Amino acid sequence: YNGHAHGVEMTRRYHSAAIVPDGTPEPVSDHDRDLYYEPTTWPGASVPHAWLGKRSPGPLVSTLDVAGKGKVRLFTGHGGEAWRQAAEHVAKKRGVDVEVTAIGPYLDYEDTYGDWYRRRGVGDDGCVLVRPDQIVGWRSSALPADPVAALDQVTDSLLGWI
């Protein structure tokens, strides 16, 4: 039957020059990876689904609705404001539009059910960079001393410029 092997249908992970590793090992599953989907933001994986909402009443949106759409998306949380400046720098220097979405109370979106918090794999001030094809291209567990330099180098690597 279709739909009975979510691992096969939803787990996409690969290694490529268009992926910047973060130094963590590929997640290992205790379950049959063909049957069970285990969401992760490990670089090379598909961005996981999580419901996001706004403080004002309205429909929920998925991280899958926010990411992609032909743009690079950088997800961050509280303490990750410097990622916006880094994204603006990359946009001006490289001509690559990197849109930033902050997830958390009183930010761009709120993590309605706490799913993003459990799946993101980074701290509040870290980031998850998602390519236009909804594949995680890179992540940073925390805000580095120089986020502009970090994002600049990552962008160069993702685009094959270094």
DOGUDO-801310 format. One line per 8 residues: number of its first residue (from 1); their letters; for each residue x, y, z of N, C-alpha, C, O. Coordinates in pm, 1 decimal, padded with zeros to 6 digits, m for minus. Atoms other than C-alpha are relative to their C-alpha. Layout:
! residues N
NUM	a	X Y Z X Y Z X Y Z X Y Z | ...
END
This chain:
! residues 162
1	ynghahgv	00081.6 m00119.0 00000.0 00000.0 00000.0 00000.0 00085.9 00125.3 00000.0 00192.3 00129.3 00061.9 | m00067.1 m00129.4 m00004.7 00106.5 00355.1 m00064.2 m00018.8 00062.1 00137.3 m00123.2 00043.9 00199.9 | 00012.2 m00070.3 m00126.6 00174.8 00559.9 00246.7 00039.0 m00082.2 00120.9 00026.0 m00035.1 00233.9 | m00035.8 00084.6 m00113.2 00297.3 00271.0 00459.9 00150.8 m00005.0 00024.3 00196.4 m00076.4 00113.6 | m00145.3 m00002.9 m00017.1 00668.9 00341.5 00425.7 00044.5 00146.1 m00004.6 00110.0 00189.2 m00099.5 | m00030.8 m00143.1 m00002.1 00708.2 00705.2 00525.7 00149.4 00028.1 m00008.3 00189.6 00131.1 m00062.5 | m00144.1 m00019.7 00009.2 01083.8 00664.3 00560.1 00046.9 00005.9 m00143.6 00126.3 00092.6 m00180.1 | m00037.4 00002.5 00141.6 01119.5 00575.9 00193.2 m00054.4 00123.6 m00071.1 00013.7 00183.2 m00154.6
9	emtrryhs	00065.9 m00110.0 00070.0 00876.8 00847.1 00085.6 00051.7 00138.0 00041.5 00056.2 00229.6 m00040.6 | m00028.5 m00134.2 m00049.4 00996.1 01134.7 00303.4 00145.2 00025.2 00040.0 00185.4 00140.9 00052.6 | m00138.0 m00019.7 m00042.8 01357.7 01076.4 00406.2 00089.4 00015.3 m00121.7 00112.9 m00079.5 m00196.5 | m00097.1 m00024.9 00106.5 01593.1 01238.2 00160.3 00123.9 00056.9 00068.2 00116.4 00160.7 00134.0 | m00127.4 m00050.0 m00052.2 01955.1 01279.8 00266.0 00106.8 m00031.9 m00101.9 00111.7 m00142.3 m00156.1 | m00109.1 00027.9 00091.2 02255.1 01315.7 00047.7 00118.4 00090.0 00028.7 00108.3 00190.0 00099.7 | m00125.4 m00074.3 m00013.0 02610.8 01441.1 00032.0 00027.5 00064.2 m00134.9 00007.3 00001.9 m00239.2 | m00021.8 m00074.0 00123.7 02705.8 01703.0 m00224.8 00090.3 00118.1 00030.1 00102.8 00159.6 00145.3
17	aaivpdgt	m00077.7 m00123.1 m00016.5 02936.2 01997.9 m00280.8 m00092.6 00116.6 00032.9 m00046.9 00220.1 00081.6 | 00097.4 m00105.7 m00028.7 02616.9 02204.5 m00245.2 m00059.4 m00014.9 00140.3 m00164.4 00042.0 00170.5 | 00036.2 00017.7 m00140.5 02589.1 02095.3 00120.3 00125.0 00032.6 00081.0 00234.0 m00014.1 00047.9 | m00113.2 m00031.8 m00087.4 02812.8 02238.8 00393.4 m00020.6 m00074.8 00131.4 m00111.3 m00041.2 00207.6 | 00016.0 00076.5 m00123.9 02858.5 01987.1 00676.3 00020.1 00088.9 00122.4 00092.5 00188.3 00117.5 | m00015.6 m00076.6 m00123.8 02828.8 02115.2 01032.0 00085.9 m00073.8 00101.5 00099.3 m00029.7 00215.7 | m00088.1 00074.3 m00088.3 03061.1 01854.7 01180.7 m00069.4 m00105.9 00083.3 m00003.8 m00177.7 00158.8 | 00071.7 00102.5 m00076.2 02789.3 01635.4 01328.0 m00016.8 m00124.2 m00087.5 m00029.6 m00112.8 m00209.4
25	pepvsdhd	00020.0 00121.4 00079.2 02752.3 01271.9 01222.5 m00144.0 m00010.7 m00049.8 m00236.1 00044.8 00010.0 | 00135.4 00022.5 00051.0 02455.9 01167.4 01013.0 m00082.4 m00072.0 00105.5 m00034.8 m00167.9 00166.3 | 00083.4 00064.1 m00101.6 02166.9 01076.2 01242.9 m00021.0 m00148.4 m00028.0 m00041.8 m00189.5 m00142.2 | 00022.2 00143.6 00007.9 02129.7 00706.3 01312.1 m00135.2 m00029.1 00063.9 m00169.0 00026.8 00168.3 | 00133.7 00031.2 m00048.1 01785.3 00559.5 01361.5 m00003.5 m00132.6 00073.8 00067.0 m00227.2 00038.7 | 00025.2 00125.9 m00070.1 01673.5 00295.9 01608.2 m00106.9 m00081.5 m00071.9 m00129.7 m00198.0 m00039.4 | 00110.6 00062.1 00072.7 01390.7 00214.5 01365.7 00043.4 m00031.3 m00142.0 00150.1 00011.3 m00186.3 | m00020.7 00028.4 00141.1 01373.8 00082.2 01013.6 m00017.7 00130.3 m00077.0 m00128.1 00184.7 m00081.8
33	rdlyyept	00005.6 m00129.1 00069.6 01458.8 00392.9 00806.2 m00089.6 m00005.0 m00123.3 m00133.6 00099.5 m00171.3 | 00091.2 00010.0 00113.4 01250.6 00259.7 00518.0 m00144.7 00020.0 00043.5 m00226.3 00071.6 m00032.9 | 00137.8 m00009.1 m00048.1 00936.8 00248.3 00731.2 m00030.2 00130.5 00072.6 m00139.0 00186.1 00057.7 | 00027.7 m00114.2 m00087.5 00973.2 00541.5 00968.7 00079.1 00123.1 m00040.4 00200.4 00117.3 m00060.5 | m00061.5 m00128.9 00029.1 01044.6 00902.2 00888.0 00042.4 00065.5 00130.6 m00038.2 00079.7 00222.5 | m00050.1 m00071.3 m00116.5 01261.6 01078.2 01143.1 00052.0 00135.0 m00045.4 00160.5 00143.6 m00102.9 | m00038.4 m00132.7 00047.0 01275.3 01452.3 01076.0 00128.6 00049.8 00064.9 00153.9 00025.3 00182.9 | m00125.9 m00055.5 m00047.5 01609.6 01627.0 01110.2 00038.6 00121.1 m00085.0 m00004.4 00134.5 m00199.6
41	twpgasvp	m00055.9 m00111.5 00076.9 01785.0 01946.6 01006.0 00147.6 m00025.3 m00030.3 00222.0 00068.2 m00059.9 | m00137.5 00033.7 00034.5 02111.6 01763.0 00948.4 00024.8 00043.5 m00144.9 m00057.3 00015.0 m00232.1 | m00026.8 m00044.8 00137.9 02275.2 01919.8 00638.4 m00002.9 m00115.6 m00099.6 00066.4 m00216.1 m00083.5 | 00021.1 00102.7 00101.6 02170.0 01718.7 00335.1 m00137.4 m00063.6 00010.0 m00178.1 m00138.3 m00078.9 | 00134.7 00054.1 m00019.4 01826.1 01630.1 00472.5 m00104.6 00100.3 m00047.2 m00075.8 00219.2 m00061.4 | 00112.0 m00088.7 00030.8 01489.9 01771.2 00370.7 m00037.7 00076.4 00126.0 m00036.0 00020.4 00235.6 | 00043.6 m00076.2 m00116.9 01374.8 02050.6 00598.7 m00124.7 m00066.5 00057.0 m00216.2 m00100.2 m00018.0 | 00116.5 00067.7 m00057.3 01128.8 01897.1 00844.0 m00121.6 00090.9 00010.4 m00109.3 00212.9 00021.2
49	hawlgkrs	00126.0 m00072.1 m00017.6 00766.0 01999.4 00868.8 m00019.6 00035.2 00146.6 00008.8 m00045.4 00235.2 | 00045.8 m00042.2 m00132.6 00652.3 02197.0 01172.7 m00105.0 00107.8 m00023.1 m00087.3 00194.0 m00109.3 | 00103.4 m00101.7 00013.6 00336.1 02402.6 01211.3 00044.4 00129.1 00067.7 00093.0 00128.6 00180.8 | m00034.3 m00133.1 m00049.6 00396.8 02775.9 01256.4 m00124.7 00086.4 m00001.4 m00211.5 00071.3 m00087.4 | 00114.7 m00090.3 m00006.1 00149.9 03042.3 01356.6 00043.2 00140.9 00034.3 00160.2 00166.7 00062.3 | m00021.9 m00140.2 m00037.9 00120.3 03412.5 01426.3 m00073.5 00023.9 00131.6 m00157.0 m00056.9 00172.5 | 00069.4 m00034.5 m00125.0 00008.5 03580.9 01748.1 m00146.2 00036.2 m00026.8 m00233.5 00010.1 00056.0 | 00138.0 m00032.5 00034.6 m00301.1 03709.3 01571.8 m00066.7 m00123.6 m00060.3 00001.2 m00206.4 m00121.1
57	pgplvstl	00069.0 00117.6 00054.1 m00567.7 03454.6 01473.2 00017.6 m00010.9 m00151.3 00014.6 00088.8 m00223.4 | m00015.9 00024.7 00142.8 m00516.3 03299.9 01134.7 00042.8 m00143.0 m00023.0 00064.5 m00218.0 00072.3 | m00036.0 00138.4 00030.9 m00425.3 02980.4 00955.9 00145.6 m00028.8 00036.2 00230.6 00060.3 00034.7 | m00136.8 00044.4 m00022.2 m00116.9 02783.0 01046.2 00067.7 m00019.5 m00134.8 00001.7 m00046.2 m00235.2 | m00078.3 00030.0 00119.6 00160.5 02747.0 00790.5 00109.4 m00098.0 00039.4 00151.7 m00102.3 00154.9 | m00105.6 00097.6 m00023.8 00419.3 02475.3 00760.0 00135.8 00061.4 m00032.7 00145.4 00153.1 m00114.2 | m00135.2 m00040.7 00038.5 00794.3 02526.4 00752.6 00021.9 m00030.9 m00148.2 00100.6 00036.2 m00215.1 | m00010.1 00034.3 00141.6 00756.7 02359.8 00412.1 m00063.0 00106.5 m00089.1 m00024.5 00121.5 m00205.0
65	dvagkgkv	00061.0 m00110.2 00074.7 00535.5 02650.7 00302.5 00087.3 00124.3 00003.2 00085.0 00204.4 m00090.3 | m00084.6 m00117.8 m00014.7 00784.0 02909.4 00426.8 00129.8 m00017.5 m00077.7 00175.8 00076.4 m00142.6 | m00125.8 00027.9 00070.0 01099.1 02745.3 00284.6 m00026.8 m00028.7 m00147.1 m00140.3 m00052.0 m00188.6 | 00011.2 00030.9 00141.9 01168.2 02688.1 m00081.0 m00047.1 00119.7 m00080.0 m00000.2 00231.3 m00057.5 | 00055.8 m00105.4 00085.0 00975.6 02892.8 m00336.8 00109.4 00073.5 m00078.5 00097.1 00192.6 m00107.1 | m00107.2 m00059.0 00080.1 01298.7 02953.1 m00529.5 00094.0 00090.4 00076.6 00172.3 00163.6 00016.0 | m00084.1 m00088.2 m00080.1 01470.7 03128.3 m00238.2 00075.3 m00078.7 00106.1 00033.3 m00186.3 00148.5 | m00072.7 00054.4 m00113.8 01730.2 03051.7 00022.9 m00066.1 00056.6 00124.9 m00092.5 00176.6 00132.7
73	rlftghgg	00067.9 m00041.5 m00123.5 01569.4 03063.5 00369.0 00089.5 m00034.7 00118.2 00143.3 m00145.2 00125.9 | m00077.9 00022.0 m00120.9 01752.1 03099.6 00698.1 m00094.4 00009.8 00119.1 m00152.1 00115.5 00144.7 | 00084.8 00002.5 m00119.3 01557.2 02996.6 01009.2 00087.6 00024.1 00122.3 00195.9 m00033.3 00133.7 | m00069.6 m00026.4 m00125.5 01668.6 03130.6 01347.2 m00103.9 00023.2 00108.9 m00223.7 00007.8 00085.0 | 00091.0 m00024.5 m00111.2 01518.8 03214.8 01685.4 00045.7 00119.7 00081.2 00116.3 00206.6 00030.2 | m00041.0 m00109.1 m00087.5 01565.1 03448.4 01980.9 00151.7 00001.8 00012.5 00214.5 m00102.5 00030.3 | m00144.9 m00013.3 m00007.3 01919.6 03581.5 01991.4 00066.8 m00013.0 m00135.4 00188.2 00004.3 m00145.9 | m00057.1 00017.6 00133.1 01967.2 03520.8 01619.3 m00019.6 00120.3 m00090.6 m00012.2 00107.4 m00212.8
81	eawrqaae	00025.4 m00119.9 00080.7 01897.2 03878.1 01506.0 00116.0 00033.8 m00093.4 00094.4 00087.8 m00201.9 | m00117.3 m00031.9 00082.5 02253.1 03912.7 01371.4 m00000.6 m00075.5 m00132.8 00067.2 m00035.4 m00227.5 | 00008.7 00072.9 00127.5 02167.7 03655.5 01104.1 m00066.8 00085.3 m00107.3 m00035.8 00070.5 m00225.5 | 00063.6 m00089.6 00099.3 01946.8 03918.9 00936.3 00104.1 00089.8 m00065.0 00104.3 00108.2 m00186.7 | m00105.8 m00086.3 00053.9 02245.4 04150.8 00899.6 00092.5 m00080.6 m00090.8 00134.9 m00032.2 m00195.8 | m00085.8 00085.1 00082.3 02454.6 03862.8 00766.9 m00067.4 m00029.0 m00134.2 m00001.6 m00027.4 m00238.2 | 00073.7 00026.9 00123.9 02183.1 03780.6 00510.9 m00002.2 00122.6 m00090.5 00011.9 00110.0 m00212.1 | m00003.2 m00124.4 00079.3 02166.7 04145.7 00399.0 00136.6 00018.8 m00063.9 00145.9 00061.0 m00179.1
89	hvakkrgv	m00136.6 m00010.5 00053.2 02545.3 04144.2 00355.4 00017.2 m00092.9 m00119.9 00068.0 m00051.5 m00224.2 | m00012.9 00097.9 00108.2 02533.1 03828.0 00142.2 m00080.3 00045.5 m00121.4 m00033.9 00032.8 m00234.7 | 00083.4 m00046.7 00110.9 02250.2 03972.6 m00067.4 00070.2 00109.6 m00078.8 00069.2 00108.6 m00201.9 | m00069.0 m00110.7 00068.1 02449.5 04286.4 m00144.0 00128.2 m00046.4 m00067.4 00156.0 m00007.6 m00180.9 | m00130.5 00042.4 00051.0 02785.8 04116.0 m00194.8 m00010.2 m00103.7 m00111.3 00063.9 m00097.3 m00209.4 | 00007.5 00113.1 00092.2 02677.0 03804.3 m00383.2 m00120.8 00002.3 m00093.5 m00125.9 m00073.5 m00190.3 | 00119.7 m00004.1 00082.3 02340.5 03896.7 m00530.5 m00089.9 m00121.0 00022.9 m00169.9 m00156.7 m00063.6 | 00080.6 00115.8 m00035.6 02183.2 03597.2 m00355.7 m00096.6 00042.4 00109.0 m00055.2 00087.2 00215.9
97	dvevtaig	00101.4 m00039.6 m00096.9 01857.5 03665.0 m00177.2 m00014.2 m00107.2 00106.4 m00061.3 m00217.6 00078.7 | 00014.7 00091.1 m00113.6 01869.8 03499.6 00165.0 m00103.7 00061.9 00092.3 m00078.4 00164.5 00155.5 | 00105.9 m00052.0 m00085.9 01543.8 03551.3 00350.7 00008.9 m00065.0 00137.6 00033.3 m00185.1 00149.6 | m00011.6 00047.4 m00137.4 01544.4 03519.5 00728.6 m00137.8 m00008.5 00062.6 m00218.7 00083.5 00050.2 | 00124.2 00019.5 m00074.6 01256.4 03381.4 00932.6 00036.4 m00037.6 00142.6 00101.7 m00139.1 00166.9 | m00024.5 00026.3 m00141.4 01274.2 03400.7 01310.7 m00122.5 m00069.5 00059.0 m00235.7 m00024.5 00041.7 | 00108.0 00079.0 m00057.4 01068.9 03141.0 01497.6 00012.1 00000.4 00152.2 00114.7 m00038.6 00208.0 | 00003.7 m00003.9 m00145.7 00972.2 03189.6 01860.3 m00105.1 00099.4 00045.3 m00162.3 00170.4 m00037.4
105	pyldyedt	00099.9 m00094.6 m00051.1 00740.8 03390.1 02085.8 00031.4 00143.9 m00041.8 00143.1 00192.3 m00023.1 | m00007.0 m00139.5 00043.4 00679.4 03740.3 01944.2 00095.8 00023.1 m00117.1 00137.2 00136.6 m00140.9 | m00086.7 m00015.3 00117.3 00897.3 03673.9 01637.0 m00085.0 m00012.2 m00126.4 m00207.3 00000.5 m00119.8 | 00073.8 00008.8 00126.5 00801.4 03628.4 01269.5 m00110.6 m00104.7 00007.2 m00223.7 m00080.4 m00034.9 | 00095.4 00108.3 m00020.5 00629.2 03300.7 01350.3 00022.1 m00058.3 00138.8 00130.2 m00046.5 00196.5 | m00011.2 00069.8 m00126.8 00557.8 03109.6 01668.3 m00007.6 m00150.1 m00027.2 m00077.0 m00194.9 m00118.4 | m00007.2 00144.9 00012.5 00628.8 02739.9 01708.0 m00121.3 m00060.1 00070.9 m00113.3 m00099.5 00187.2 | 00131.0 00030.8 m00056.4 00266.9 02642.8 01765.3 m00002.7 m00124.1 00088.8 m00060.6 m00121.0 00197.4
113	ygdwyrrr	00004.9 00125.3 m00075.5 00320.7 02285.4 01885.1 00136.8 m00042.3 00054.8 00149.7 m00151.1 00111.0 | m00133.6 00033.4 m00048.3 00692.1 02294.1 01972.5 00075.0 m00097.6 m00088.0 00181.2 m00146.7 m00049.8 | m00065.5 00095.2 00089.4 00778.4 02072.2 01676.9 00131.8 00054.3 m00055.0 00230.8 m00018.5 m00062.4 | m00124.2 m00057.7 00052.6 01035.6 02311.2 01531.1 00108.4 m00004.2 00107.6 00223.1 m00037.8 00078.0 | m00095.5 00002.3 m00110.8 01205.7 02337.5 01871.2 00062.9 m00139.1 00014.0 00183.7 m00150.6 00034.8 | m00049.9 00136.8 m00014.7 01238.7 01958.2 01888.7 00079.0 m00047.5 m00121.9 00163.2 m00136.4 m00109.2 | m00060.4 00050.3 00123.7 01353.2 01916.9 01527.4 00114.8 00084.1 m00053.4 00193.2 00036.2 m00135.3 | m00093.8 m00093.9 00063.5 01573.1 02218.3 01454.9 00146.8 m00036.5 00016.5 00226.9 m00004.8 m00071.4
121	gvgddgcv	m00138.0 00044.3 m00016.9 01896.1 02072.6 01596.7 00100.3 00110.5 00027.6 00220.8 00085.8 00024.6 | m00087.3 m00114.0 m00030.4 02037.0 02418.6 01681.5 m00059.6 00077.5 00116.5 m00176.2 00058.6 00151.2 | 00048.4 m00083.9 m00108.2 02008.6 02666.6 01966.2 m00082.3 00116.4 m00051.9 m00094.0 00136.7 m00172.8 | 00082.2 m00115.2 00038.6 01787.0 02974.7 01968.1 00075.0 00097.3 m00089.3 00016.8 00152.8 m00182.6 | m00076.7 m00097.0 00078.0 02068.0 03190.9 01828.0 00073.5 m00064.3 m00117.3 00146.1 00003.4 m00190.1 | m00057.8 00068.5 00115.3 02180.6 02929.1 01577.3 m00086.4 00022.2 m00123.0 m00178.2 00104.1 m00121.1 | 00081.6 m00014.3 00120.7 02041.7 02893.2 01227.7 m00000.9 m00129.0 m00079.4 00087.8 m00213.5 m00066.8 | 00013.3 00109.7 00096.0 01925.1 02642.0 00970.3 m00020.3 00065.6 m00135.1 m00119.7 00135.1 m00155.9
129	lvrpdqiv	00008.5 m00058.8 00133.3 01989.2 02745.1 00609.8 m00058.7 m00104.5 m00094.7 m00004.9 m00214.3 m00108.7 | 00071.1 00091.7 00088.8 01749.3 02584.3 00362.1 00011.0 00050.8 m00142.6 m00019.0 00166.7 m00171.3 | m00014.5 m00035.8 00141.5 01817.8 02583.3 m00010.3 m00138.1 00012.3 m00065.8 m00238.7 m00026.9 m00006.6 | 00129.6 m00013.5 00069.1 01545.4 02663.0 m00266.3 m00073.0 m00131.5 m00024.2 m00194.8 m00131.6 m00042.3 | 00063.6 00130.6 00020.5 01481.1 02288.6 m00311.8 m00042.4 m00065.0 00131.7 m00074.7 m00183.8 00134.2 | 00040.8 00041.6 m00133.4 01397.8 02257.9 00061.8 00094.2 m00102.3 00064.1 00054.5 m00177.2 00153.4 | m00104.1 00082.2 m00061.6 01719.3 02071.1 00141.5 00081.2 00089.5 00092.5 00117.3 00201.3 00055.7 | m00083.1 m00075.5 m00093.4 01912.3 02187.1 00447.2 00141.0 00004.7 m00057.2 00205.7 m00098.4 m00075.4
137	gwrssalp	m00132.7 m00018.3 00057.9 02232.3 02331.2 00304.1 00108.1 00016.2 00104.8 00225.3 m00011.4 00078.9 | m00096.5 m00025.2 m00107.5 02397.2 02418.1 00636.4 m00077.2 00034.6 00126.1 m00192.4 00077.5 00119.8 | 00056.1 m00048.6 m00124.9 02327.0 02482.7 01000.0 00114.0 00036.0 00094.7 00224.5 m00017.8 00086.9 | m00095.6 m00044.3 m00101.6 02506.0 02654.0 01283.7 m00068.1 m00016.3 00134.7 m00176.7 00037.5 00156.2 | 00062.3 00028.5 m00128.6 02438.1 02535.6 01638.0 m00020.6 00124.4 00084.8 m00111.4 00128.4 00167.9 | 00009.5 m00124.6 m00076.5 02491.4 02886.5 01779.2 00051.8 00114.0 m00086.3 00110.9 00091.5 m00191.9 | m00047.7 m00118.6 00071.2 02568.6 03239.4 01666.8 00151.4 00007.7 00012.7 00202.6 00016.8 00124.2 | m00145.7 m00009.4 m00007.9 02939.3 03253.2 01575.5 00043.1 00143.8 00031.2 m00038.1 00236.3 00027.8
145	adpvaald	m00053.0 m00133.4 m00030.8 03161.7 03547.2 01667.3 m00022.0 00095.0 m00117.1 m00048.4 00213.4 m00096.7 | 00019.1 m00083.1 00119.6 03131.3 03674.2 01307.9 m00099.8 m00068.9 m00094.2 m00059.0 m00139.5 m00186.4 | 00099.2 00067.2 00085.3 02801.8 03558.3 01151.2 00006.1 00044.8 m00145.7 m00027.0 m00033.0 m00235.2 | m00011.2 m00047.7 00138.3 02860.6 03774.0 00841.8 00103.5 m00083.1 m00074.3 00077.1 m00130.7 m00184.7 | m00105.9 00078.7 00063.8 03188.2 03594.2 00763.5 m00043.5 m00145.6 m00016.8 m00017.0 m00206.9 m00120.2 | 00044.7 00139.4 00007.5 03033.2 03254.1 00840.9 m00098.5 m00019.6 m00114.6 m00082.4 m00111.5 m00194.8 | 00101.0 00014.8 00104.8 02732.3 03304.7 00612.9 00058.8 00029.8 m00137.4 00019.9 m00032.5 m00236.2 | m00066.8 m00032.4 00125.6 02950.4 03460.5 00342.7 00077.4 m00121.1 m00052.0 00069.5 m00153.5 m00170.5
153	qvtdsllg	m00077.7 00116.4 00038.8 03179.8 03156.5 00339.5 m00091.4 m00116.4 m00039.1 m00065.6 m00185.4 m00137.8 | 00094.9 00107.2 00029.6 02888.6 02911.6 00346.7 m00066.1 00023.5 m00136.0 m00078.6 m00069.1 m00216.2 | 00064.5 m00032.4 00127.5 02716.6 03089.7 00058.2 00095.3 m00026.6 m00116.6 00055.4 m00084.4 m00217.7 | m00099.9 00026.3 00104.6 03036.4 03078.5 m00149.0 00013.2 m00150.8 m00026.1 00020.8 m00194.7 m00140.9 | m00014.1 00144.2 00013.4 03066.2 02706.4 m00080.8 m00123.4 m00062.6 m00065.7 m00111.0 m00146.4 m00155.0 | 00123.4 00054.7 00057.6 02699.9 02630.4 m00159.3 m00011.8 00030.0 m00148.8 m00063.8 m00050.7 m00225.8 | 00009.3 m00041.2 00139.7 02727.6 02818.8 m00487.1 00118.0 m00051.1 m00084.9 00121.9 m00029.8 m00206.1 | m00114.0 00054.0 00072.4 03055.9 02645.7 m00578.6 00102.7 00106.2 m00036.4 00177.7 00088.6 m00132.5
161	wi	m00091.5 m00109.0 00030.7 03254.9 02968.9 m00572.1 00133.3 m00014.5 00071.8 00225.5 00063.1 00047.2 | m00130.4 00025.2 m00063.7 03529.8 02829.9 m00347.6 00033.3 m00145.8 m00011.8 00138.6 m00189.1 00035.1
END
